[in-house]
């Protein structure tokens, strides 16, 4: 059963990339990292890899390994794709992150909290 917890900021960014191009079903961790770094160059590839692993544990992302490659010492490249649970969690987080509709000119009632100015 999938975890229903919220996505961290890093996980959100990874899910944003994985769901951004429906025509590209699978991504490598390097492709995900490159896509995130286009808008935020401070993002490390290590944080992308850790987020992909966490999302895999939550069943929000599926990982499959390609054919073994000699240049990778016999290991296959890992490919990631969002699951339907992951897409739903991303959509829910995106909806919950929308700014509230409170008036920006409203001032808090400091006296109500015992915080007189």
Backbone as JSON Lines, residues from 0, in Angstrom:
{"i":0,"aa":"X","n":[0.85,-1.18,0.0],"ca":[0.0,0.0,0.0],"c":[0.89,1.24,0.0]}
{"i":1,"aa":"X","n":[0.52,2.23,-0.77],"ca":[1.32,3.43,-0.9],"c":[1.2,4.32,0.32]}
{"i":2,"aa":"X","n":[2.29,5.0,0.63],"ca":[2.32,5.98,1.7],"c":[1.5,7.19,1.26]}
{"i":3,"aa":"X","n":[0.7,7.75,2.15],"ca":[-0.13,8.89,1.78],"c":[0.43,10.19,2.31]}
{"i":4,"aa":"X","n":[1.67,10.18,2.83],"ca":[2.28,11.38,3.38],"c":[2.58,12.41,2.31]}
{"i":5,"aa":"X","n":[2.84,13.62,2.76],"ca":[3.17,14.69,1.84],"c":[4.55,14.49,1.24]}
{"i":6,"aa":"X","n":[4.79,15.14,0.13],"ca":[6.09,15.09,-0.52],"c":[6.98,16.18,0.05]}
{"i":7,"aa":"X","n":[8.25,15.87,0.23],"ca":[9.21,16.9,0.62],"c":[9.42,17.82,-0.59]}
{"i":8,"aa":"X","n":[10.09,18.93,-0.38],"ca":[10.34,19.86,-1.48],"c":[11.15,19.18,-2.58]}
{"i":9,"aa":"X","n":[12.18,18.42,-2.19],"ca":[13.01,17.73,-3.18],"c":[12.21,16.66,-3.92]}
{"i":10,"aa":"X","n":[11.4,15.91,-3.19],"ca":[10.56,14.89,-3.82],"c":[9.56,15.53,-4.77]}
{"i":11,"aa":"X","n":[9.02,16.67,-4.37],"ca":[8.07,17.39,-5.21],"c":[8.72,17.77,-6.54]}
{"i":12,"aa":"X","n":[9.96,18.28,-6.46],"ca":[10.66,18.68,-7.69],"c":[10.91,17.49,-8.6]}
{"i":13,"aa":"X","n":[11.25,16.35,-8.02],"ca":[11.47,15.15,-8.83],"c":[10.17,14.71,-9.49]}
{"i":14,"aa":"X","n":[9.07,14.7,-8.73],"ca":[7.78,14.31,-9.3],"c":[7.33,15.3,-10.37]}
{"i":15,"aa":"X","n":[7.66,16.56,-10.18],"ca":[7.33,17.59,-11.17],"c":[7.99,17.24,-12.51]}
{"i":16,"aa":"X","n":[9.24,16.82,-12.46],"ca":[9.94,16.44,-13.7],"c":[9.36,15.15,-14.27]}
{"i":17,"aa":"X","n":[9.16,14.14,-13.44],"ca":[8.68,12.84,-13.94],"c":[7.3,12.93,-14.58]}
{"i":18,"aa":"X","n":[6.5,13.92,-14.17],"ca":[5.15,14.05,-14.73],"c":[5.06,15.17,-15.77]}
{"i":19,"aa":"X","n":[6.17,15.82,-16.05],"ca":[6.13,17.01,-16.92],"c":[5.98,16.69,-18.4]}
{"i":20,"aa":"X","n":[6.49,15.58,-18.84],"ca":[6.43,15.22,-20.26],"c":[5.8,13.85,-20.42]}
{"i":21,"aa":"X","n":[4.51,13.81,-20.73],"ca":[3.84,12.51,-20.86],"c":[4.47,11.63,-21.94]}
{"i":22,"aa":"X","n":[5.07,12.24,-22.96],"ca":[5.67,11.44,-24.03],"c":[6.95,10.75,-23.57]}
{"i":23,"aa":"X","n":[7.59,11.25,-22.51],"ca":[8.79,10.61,-21.97],"c":[8.38,9.83,-20.73]}
{"i":24,"aa":"X","n":[8.18,8.54,-20.89],"ca":[7.69,7.7,-19.81],"c":[8.75,7.4,-18.76]}
{"i":25,"aa":"X","n":[10.01,7.25,-19.19],"ca":[11.07,6.86,-18.27],"c":[12.21,7.87,-18.31]}
{"i":26,"aa":"X","n":[12.8,8.05,-17.15],"ca":[13.9,9.0,-17.0],"c":[15.05,8.32,-16.25]}
{"i":27,"aa":"X","n":[16.29,8.7,-16.56],"ca":[17.41,8.29,-15.73],"c":[17.57,9.33,-14.64]}
{"i":28,"aa":"X","n":[18.29,8.99,-13.57],"ca":[18.49,9.97,-12.5],"c":[19.25,11.19,-13.01]}
{"i":29,"aa":"X","n":[20.16,11.0,-13.96],"ca":[20.9,12.12,-14.53],"c":[19.97,13.05,-15.31]}
{"i":30,"aa":"X","n":[19.05,12.49,-16.07],"ca":[18.08,13.31,-16.81],"c":[17.19,14.11,-15.87]}
{"i":31,"aa":"X","n":[16.77,13.48,-14.77],"ca":[15.94,14.18,-13.78],"c":[16.76,15.33,-13.18]}
{"i":32,"aa":"X","n":[17.99,15.03,-12.79],"ca":[18.86,16.05,-12.21],"c":[19.11,17.21,-13.16]}
{"i":33,"aa":"X","n":[19.37,16.89,-14.43],"ca":[19.59,17.95,-15.43],"c":[18.36,18.83,-15.59]}
{"i":34,"aa":"X","n":[17.18,18.22,-15.62],"ca":[15.94,18.98,-15.78],"c":[15.71,19.91,-14.57]}
{"i":35,"aa":"X","n":[15.98,19.42,-13.36],"ca":[15.81,20.26,-12.17],"c":[16.84,21.38,-12.15]}
{"i":36,"aa":"X","n":[18.07,21.07,-12.54],"ca":[19.15,22.06,-12.51],"c":[18.97,23.16,-13.55]}
{"i":37,"aa":"X","n":[18.11,22.95,-14.54],"ca":[17.82,24.02,-15.49],"c":[17.2,25.23,-14.79]}
{"i":38,"aa":"X","n":[16.38,24.97,-13.77],"ca":[15.72,26.06,-13.05],"c":[16.37,26.33,-11.69]}
{"i":39,"aa":"X","n":[17.09,25.36,-11.14],"ca":[17.74,25.54,-9.85],"c":[19.12,24.88,-9.88]}
{"i":40,"aa":"X","n":[20.14,25.61,-10.36],"ca":[21.48,25.02,-10.53],"c":[22.14,24.58,-9.22]}
{"i":41,"aa":"X","n":[21.6,25.0,-8.08],"ca":[22.18,24.61,-6.78],"c":[21.81,23.18,-6.38]}
{"i":42,"aa":"X","n":[20.85,22.58,-7.07],"ca":[20.41,21.22,-6.75],"c":[21.51,20.23,-7.05]}
{"i":43,"aa":"X","n":[21.82,19.38,-6.09],"ca":[22.87,18.37,-6.31],"c":[22.25,17.1,-6.88]}
{"i":44,"aa":"X","n":[23.05,16.38,-7.64],"ca":[22.58,15.12,-8.19],"c":[22.35,14.11,-7.07]}
{"i":45,"aa":"X","n":[23.12,14.23,-5.99],"ca":[22.93,13.34,-4.84],"c":[21.56,13.48,-4.23]}
{"i":46,"aa":"X","n":[21.06,14.72,-4.12],"ca":[19.72,14.92,-3.55],"c":[18.65,14.37,-4.47]}
{"i":47,"aa":"X","n":[18.9,14.43,-5.77],"ca":[17.94,13.86,-6.73],"c":[17.9,12.34,-6.57]}
{"i":48,"aa":"X","n":[19.07,11.71,-6.44],"ca":[19.12,10.26,-6.29],"c":[18.44,9.82,-5.0]}
{"i":49,"aa":"X","n":[18.71,10.53,-3.9],"ca":[18.08,10.19,-2.62],"c":[16.56,10.33,-2.73]}
{"i":50,"aa":"X","n":[16.09,11.4,-3.39],"ca":[14.64,11.6,-3.56],"c":[14.03,10.48,-4.39]}
{"i":51,"aa":"X","n":[14.72,10.08,-5.45],"ca":[14.22,8.97,-6.27],"c":[14.12,7.69,-5.44]}
{"i":52,"aa":"X","n":[15.1,7.43,-4.6],"ca":[15.05,6.25,-3.74],"c":[13.88,6.32,-2.76]}
{"i":53,"aa":"X","n":[13.68,7.46,-2.12],"ca":[12.56,7.61,-1.18],"c":[11.23,7.44,-1.89]}
{"i":54,"aa":"X","n":[11.11,8.04,-3.07],"ca":[9.86,7.93,-3.82],"c":[9.61,6.48,-4.25]}
{"i":55,"aa":"X","n":[10.68,5.74,-4.51],"ca":[10.55,4.33,-4.84],"c":[10.04,3.55,-3.63]}
{"i":56,"aa":"X","n":[10.57,3.86,-2.45],"ca":[10.11,3.2,-1.22],"c":[8.64,3.49,-0.94]}
{"i":57,"aa":"X","n":[8.19,4.7,-1.29],"ca":[6.8,5.09,-1.06],"c":[5.86,4.55,-2.14]}
{"i":58,"aa":"X","n":[6.4,3.87,-3.14],"ca":[5.64,3.38,-4.3],"c":[5.09,4.51,-5.15]}
{"i":59,"aa":"X","n":[5.74,5.66,-5.13],"ca":[5.35,6.79,-5.99],"c":[6.12,6.75,-7.31]}
{"i":60,"aa":"X","n":[7.21,6.0,-7.33],"ca":[8.06,5.88,-8.52],"c":[8.43,4.42,-8.68]}
{"i":61,"aa":"X","n":[8.44,3.96,-9.92],"ca":[8.91,2.6,-10.24],"c":[10.28,2.7,-10.87]}
{"i":62,"aa":"X","n":[11.14,1.74,-10.53],"ca":[12.48,1.7,-11.1],"c":[12.65,0.37,-11.81]}
{"i":63,"aa":"X","n":[13.24,0.43,-12.98],"ca":[13.6,-0.8,-13.69],"c":[15.02,-0.65,-14.19]}
{"i":64,"aa":"X","n":[15.69,-1.77,-14.36],"ca":[17.07,-1.75,-14.83],"c":[17.12,-2.22,-16.27]}
{"i":65,"aa":"X","n":[17.9,-1.5,-17.07],"ca":[18.1,-1.85,-18.46],"c":[19.1,-3.0,-18.6]}
{"i":66,"aa":"X","n":[19.47,-3.27,-19.82],"ca":[20.43,-4.34,-20.11],"c":[21.79,-4.01,-19.5]}
{"i":67,"aa":"X","n":[22.51,-5.04,-19.03],"ca":[23.86,-4.81,-18.51],"c":[24.75,-4.2,-19.58]}
{"i":68,"aa":"X","n":[25.59,-3.25,-19.14],"ca":[26.49,-2.57,-20.06],"c":[27.93,-2.76,-19.59]}
{"i":69,"aa":"X","n":[28.82,-3.06,-20.53],"ca":[30.23,-3.27,-20.18],"c":[30.82,-2.0,-19.56]}
{"i":70,"aa":"X","n":[30.47,-0.83,-20.1],"ca":[31.05,0.41,-19.57],"c":[30.52,0.72,-18.16]}
{"i":71,"aa":"X","n":[29.46,0.03,-17.74],"ca":[28.93,0.2,-16.38],"c":[29.28,-1.01,-15.52]}
{"i":72,"aa":"X","n":[30.35,-1.74,-15.94],"ca":[30.84,-2.91,-15.21],"c":[29.76,-3.98,-15.04]}
{"i":73,"aa":"X","n":[28.98,-4.17,-16.09],"ca":[27.98,-5.23,-16.09],"c":[26.65,-4.87,-15.46]}
{"i":74,"aa":"X","n":[26.52,-3.64,-14.98],"ca":[25.24,-3.23,-14.38],"c":[24.39,-2.53,-15.44]}
{"i":75,"aa":"X","n":[23.1,-2.65,-15.28],"ca":[22.17,-1.97,-16.17],"c":[21.84,-0.57,-15.64]}
{"i":76,"aa":"X","n":[21.55,0.32,-16.53],"ca":[21.14,1.67,-16.15],"c":[19.76,1.62,-15.52]}
{"i":77,"aa":"X","n":[19.53,2.44,-14.5],"ca":[18.23,2.5,-13.82],"c":[17.34,3.53,-14.52]}
{"i":78,"aa":"X","n":[16.1,3.15,-14.75],"ca":[15.1,4.04,-15.35],"c":[13.95,4.21,-14.37]}
{"i":79,"aa":"X","n":[13.45,5.43,-14.25],"ca":[12.39,5.75,-13.3],"c":[11.18,6.3,-14.01]}
{"i":80,"aa":"X","n":[10.01,5.99,-13.45],"ca":[8.76,6.57,-13.96],"c":[7.8,6.72,-12.79]}
{"i":81,"aa":"X","n":[6.93,7.73,-12.89],"ca":[5.94,7.98,-11.83],"c":[4.84,6.94,-11.9]}
{"i":82,"aa":"X","n":[4.37,6.5,-10.75],"ca":[3.22,5.59,-10.68],"c":[1.95,6.44,-10.57]}
{"i":83,"aa":"X","n":[0.81,5.79,-10.66],"ca":[-0.45,6.54,-10.52],"c":[-0.58,7.09,-9.1]}
{"i":84,"aa":"X","n":[-0.11,6.35,-8.08],"ca":[-0.12,6.86,-6.71],"c":[0.8,8.08,-6.59]}
{"i":85,"aa":"X","n":[1.95,8.02,-7.25],"ca":[2.88,9.14,-7.21],"c":[2.32,10.37,-7.89]}
{"i":86,"aa":"X","n":[1.67,10.17,-9.03],"ca":[1.05,11.3,-9.73],"c":[-0.05,11.91,-8.88]}
{"i":87,"aa":"X","n":[-0.81,11.08,-8.2],"ca":[-1.88,11.57,-7.32],"c":[-1.29,12.36,-6.14]}
{"i":88,"aa":"X","n":[-0.22,11.84,-5.54],"ca":[0.43,12.53,-4.42],"c":[0.99,13.88,-4.89]}
{"i":89,"aa":"X","n":[1.58,13.9,-6.08],"ca":[2.1,15.15,-6.65],"c":[0.96,16.14,-6.86]}
{"i":90,"aa":"X","n":[-0.13,15.7,-7.47],"ca":[-1.28,16.58,-7.71],"c":[-1.86,17.11,-6.4]}
{"i":91,"aa":"X","n":[-1.96,16.24,-5.38],"ca":[-2.49,16.67,-4.08],"c":[-1.58,17.69,-3.43]}
{"i":92,"aa":"X","n":[-0.27,17.49,-3.52],"ca":[0.69,18.42,-2.93],"c":[0.65,19.75,-3.68]}
{"i":93,"aa":"X","n":[0.52,19.67,-5.01],"ca":[0.45,20.89,-5.82],"c":[-0.79,21.69,-5.46]}
{"i":94,"aa":"X","n":[-1.91,21.01,-5.26],"ca":[-3.16,21.68,-4.9],"c":[-3.06,22.28,-3.5]}
{"i":95,"aa":"X","n":[-2.46,21.54,-2.56],"ca":[-2.33,22.03,-1.18],"c":[-1.35,23.18,-1.07]}
{"i":96,"aa":"X","n":[-0.43,23.32,-2.02],"ca":[0.58,24.37,-1.97],"c":[0.12,25.69,-2.54]}
{"i":97,"aa":"X","n":[-1.07,25.72,-3.12],"ca":[-1.54,26.97,-3.7],"c":[-1.67,28.04,-2.64]}
{"i":98,"aa":"X","n":[-1.34,29.28,-2.99],"ca":[-1.46,30.34,-2.0],"c":[-2.91,30.54,-1.59]}
{"i":99,"aa":"X","n":[-3.09,30.93,-0.33],"ca":[-4.45,31.15,0.16],"c":[-5.01,32.43,-0.45]}
{"i":100,"aa":"X","n":[-6.31,32.59,-0.37],"ca":[-6.95,33.73,-1.0],"c":[-7.17,34.88,-0.02]}
{"i":101,"aa":"X","n":[-6.47,34.88,1.12],"ca":[-6.62,35.97,2.09],"c":[-6.09,37.26,1.47]}
{"i":102,"aa":"X","n":[-6.69,38.32,1.86],"ca":[-6.29,39.62,1.34],"c":[-4.88,39.97,1.82]}
{"i":103,"aa":"X","n":[-4.0,40.38,0.92],"ca":[-2.64,40.71,1.33],"c":[-2.57,41.97,2.18]}
{"i":104,"aa":"X","n":[-3.66,42.74,2.24],"ca":[-3.64,43.96,3.05],"c":[-4.12,43.72,4.47]}
{"i":105,"aa":"X","n":[-4.63,42.52,4.76],"ca":[-5.07,42.21,6.11],"c":[-3.88,42.15,7.04]}
{"i":106,"aa":"X","n":[-4.04,42.76,8.2],"ca":[-2.99,42.73,9.21],"c":[-3.43,41.79,10.32]}
{"i":107,"aa":"X","n":[-2.49,41.04,10.91],"ca":[-2.89,40.13,11.99],"c":[-3.34,40.91,13.21]}
{"i":108,"aa":"X","n":[-4.22,40.33,13.95],"ca":[-4.72,40.95,15.2],"c":[-3.77,40.57,16.32]}
{"i":109,"aa":"X","n":[-2.73,41.38,16.52],"ca":[-1.71,41.05,17.5],"c":[-2.29,40.94,18.92]}
{"i":110,"aa":"X","n":[-3.24,41.81,19.25],"ca":[-3.81,41.78,20.58],"c":[-4.51,40.47,20.89]}
{"i":111,"aa":"X","n":[-5.01,39.8,19.85],"ca":[-5.72,38.54,20.04],"c":[-4.79,37.45,20.57]}
{"i":112,"aa":"X","n":[-3.48,37.58,20.32],"ca":[-2.54,36.58,20.75],"c":[-1.68,37.08,21.92]}
{"i":113,"aa":"X","n":[-2.05,38.22,22.52],"ca":[-1.28,38.77,23.59],"c":[0.04,39.37,23.15]}
{"i":114,"aa":"X","n":[0.1,39.76,21.88],"ca":[1.33,40.32,21.31],"c":[1.13,41.79,20.97]}
{"i":115,"aa":"X","n":[0.82,42.59,21.95],"ca":[0.58,44.0,21.69],"c":[1.84,44.66,21.15]}
{"i":116,"aa":"X","n":[1.63,45.54,20.19],"ca":[2.77,46.22,19.56],"c":[3.24,47.33,20.38]}
